[in-house]
Amino acid sequence: MMNLDDWLAHCERLHPKTVDMTLARVTAVRDKLGLSFGETPVVMVAGTNGKGSTCAMLETIALQAGYKVGLYIKPHLVHFQERCRVGGAPVDAESLLPHFEAVEAARGDVQLTYFEFTTLAIMRRLAAEGLDLVILEVGLGGRLDAVNCVDADCSVITSIDLDHTEYLGPDRESVGREKAHIMRAGRPVVVSDPMPPASIAAHAAQVGADLRQLGRDFTYSGDRQQWQWAGRGKRFSGLAYPALRGVNQLLNASGVLAVFEALHQRLPISAQAVRTGFALVDLPGRFQVVPGQPALVLDVAHNPHAVAALAQNLDQMGFFPRTHAVFGAMADKDLAAIFGKMAPLVDHWHFTDLAIPRAATAEALAKQFEYLRTALKTPPDVQVHRHADPLAALAAAAAAADPADRILVFGSFYTVGGVLKNGVPRLVTTTTAAAKPH
């Protein structure tokens, strides 16, 4: 294996399944590696939506407090090494190579999935750093997710909704039960979902975890200018709103402050670090608004719950004559629900193929939309286009847009990442030419 791309290609070939929910294989290889974070506090973040924002806020506040922070976040938008961050920046791809080699040597005949292999390599890379805080984002599950092979000092469960139902179950109670297994006995678990499934509290009681629930153990309130937070023993007032946009960010921010309260003896955080961290936090692709003519919005919302929040955020942006949507998604997503929430806001659709076998084709997306057109009460002048890749879809949307319009790129990480692979697009218009991405 000469480089990171070689290793990633190797990982893709190892196991016949992309998802094989079990901890047995990854735990066995973990033990052979001797993988441990020692005395470093570990925060593990699970949930359906809000995981990335929660991780980013935890990281930025801890960095502002002067701590050395390691973060495992996923999936990546453009480059794989985005998944492994130290000190607030992605690590060099080359620095991951010895850890891929170590996992390969330790696994023997064990067949690891791509996610399991890369998770072990990244966690070993972080464990070698001498960190003050490790933040680990769980994948689609919890109970049998590869990240759960280590013990968290504090667990976080963000909003719960239906996604990956073939693995996690058909209802919120089932999904919550799967996520709840990242809890550990006697250790804090922060739940930032304001209406969590009962299965989460039930599991906390069963294992003896210290449950910290939004609305009971910590609360927030605010007006248009500022907000305040109160926990079991700490308060923060006069807080500016997080730099991350969106209607749900105060839920995530409140959970973050509850984590720092739970860990305050091991990881004290000043009010100034909180304020500066919220002001500086950045997470590409989460209701990311790129100024220009037309305006550009990037969002990785790809399930009905996230898309509902996206629709609310778009509605609060103000008036735009037309909205042009670039959309690509995996074939197993609830497309009918996604179209149902977005159709009232979109004037022109640009569906795109994605370079992954699990993705729905642009043609399949278009057929599904046309099948639902009557039920959605979509006007006949709403146009539908098909494109080979996200950049081509964005270019077509920009060419059709007027300067005052809005272009939305949403859906899979592969959709948003596809338009970011050459950098953040800047859309400009002149009086004589249509908008072009640069």
KASUL-V992252 format. One record per backbone hydrogen bond with DSSP energy under -1.0 kcal/mol. CO is the residue of the C=O (numbers start at 0). NH is the residue of the N-H. Records with the same first field share a line. If there is no record, write none. Layout:
CO=NH / NH
//
This chain:
2=6
3=7
4=8
5=9
6=10
7=11
22=26
23=27
24=28
25=29
26=30
27=31
28=32
29=33 / 34
36=39
40=133
41=152 / 153
42=135
43=155
44=137
45=157
49=53
50=54
51=55
52=56
53=57
54=58
55=59
56=60
57=61
58=62
59=63
60=64
61=66
62=65
67=131 / 132
68=86
69=134
70=84
71=136
78=81
79=82
80=83
82=72
83=90
84=70
88=85
92=95
93=96
95=99
96=100
97=101
98=102
99=103
100=104
101=105
102=106
106=109
112=116
113=117
114=118
115=119
116=120
117=121
118=122
119=123
120=124
121=125
122=126
123=127
125=128
132=69
133=42
134=71
135=44
144=147
145=148
146=149
153=43
154=189
155=45
156=191
158=47 / 48
163=166 / 167
164=168
170=174
171=175
172=176
173=177
174=178
175=179
177=142
178=181
179=182
183=186
186=209
187=154
188=211
189=156
190=213
196=199
197=201
198=202
199=203
200=204
201=205
202=206
203=207 / 208
207=185
208=210
209=188
211=190
212=215 / 216 / 217
217=214
218=229
220=227
225=222
226=238
227=220
228=235
229=218
233=230
235=228
238=226
247=251
248=252
249=253
250=254
251=255
252=256
253=257
254=258
255=259
256=260
257=261
258=262
260=263
262=265 / 266
269=273
270=274
271=275
272=276
273=277
274=278
275=279
276=280
277=242
282=285
284=299
287=297
289=295
294=406
295=289
296=408
297=287
302=306
303=307
304=308
305=309
306=310
307=311
308=312
309=313
310=314
311=315
313=316
321=405
322=346 / 347
323=407
324=349
325=409
326=351
327=411
328=359
329=332
332=334
333=337
334=338
335=339
336=340
337=341
338=342
341=344
347=324
348=384
349=326
350=386
353=355
355=358
357=330
360=364
361=365
362=366
363=367
364=368
365=369
366=370
367=371
371=375
372=377
373=376
378=381
382=348
384=350
386=352
388=392
389=393
390=394
391=395
392=396
393=397
394=398
395=399
401=404
404=294
405=323
406=296
407=325
408=298
409=327
411=415
412=416
413=417
419=422
425=437
426=292
427=435
432=429
435=427
//
